[in-house]
Amino acid sequence: MIRSENLRSGYIQDDVEEYLYKLLPERDAVIGEMEKYAEEHRVPIIGPAVARLMTLLVQVSGAKRIFEMGSAIGYSTIWLARAAGPQAEVFYSDGNPENARRAEEYFHKAGVSKRIRVHVGDALELVNKTPGKFDFIFNDVDKQQYPDAMRAALPKLKRGGLFVTDNTLWSGKAARPAAADDKDTLGVQEFNRLVYASKELFPVLIPLRDGVTVCRKS
Ligand SMILES: C[S@@+](CC[C@H](N)C(=O)[O-])C[C@H]1O[C@@H](n2cnc3c(N)ncnc32)[C@H](O)[C@@H]1O
């Protein structure tokens, strides 16, 4: 299997998803090692298909100052840092210090440590208290926190900046009625409603892997 189990979308037909992943070029040794680790330890990374979309968005927008909310082992952080180049400043944030320790090892191996600032703690608080505004904010925290993550991120995003959020179809569950105790699905649904209702955002929900919402702030 080309597309590993931890990257299964849950709503795209298997053969179509396999085809999409087969098209992707091989990754380098560090990214390959991280994908293997994520698969073996069930770490929920964005994976290479969404990582390429992030790369494209960073390169087309020219983003240099980037904040990531929910970085885990730093897989998406490395893609962002590479896309933004040596002049970039990319803020890693995660609540788990063990994740941050592992991520720092990978940043070193990938040769991007100098452009990454590692912060451990609540990403919603960290984005708020980090001085200055950002060109690009990537949101990948716990799904029940998505509405609050949006409220925390938007004041910190420059006008014309991109606010990108992963898992906005949530294995397809976002499209169906959610049980009252399914806080993650309810969080994603409320987030989707909020971004499309916002007067300052122009959102597009892309049904790639688990759903990625790209919003430009006006
Ligand atoms: C889906 S994983 C991130 C994966 C990463 N973006 C990637 O694609 O490589 C979510 C991570 O967010 C962290 N997290 C969740 N809520 C958080 C919060 N409020 N503040 C900081 N970290 C949080 C979890 O510890 C977990 O490591």
The ligand as an ORCA input file, in Angstrom:
! r2SCAN-3c Opt
* xyz 0 1
  C      -2.667     16.501     14.399
  S      -1.296     16.702     15.421
  C      -0.273     17.848     14.557
  C       0.391     17.272     13.373
  C       1.314     18.212     12.648
  N       0.676     19.463     12.312
  C       1.825     17.560     11.370
  O       1.046     17.495     10.409
  O       2.953     17.080     11.351
  C      -1.965     17.705     16.690
  C      -0.963     18.120     17.742
  O      -1.474     19.261     18.390
  C      -1.170     19.216     19.741
  N      -2.202     20.042     20.364
  C      -3.534     19.868     20.368
  N      -4.159     20.911     20.944
  C      -3.174     21.775     21.303
  C      -3.163     23.047     21.933
  N      -4.284     23.657     22.301
  N      -1.968     23.630     22.130
  C      -0.816     23.040     21.746
  N      -0.775     21.851     21.144
  C      -1.925     21.221     20.936
  C      -1.163     17.759     20.129
  O      -0.254     17.549     21.182
  C      -0.701     17.095     18.826
  O       0.675     16.831     18.872
*
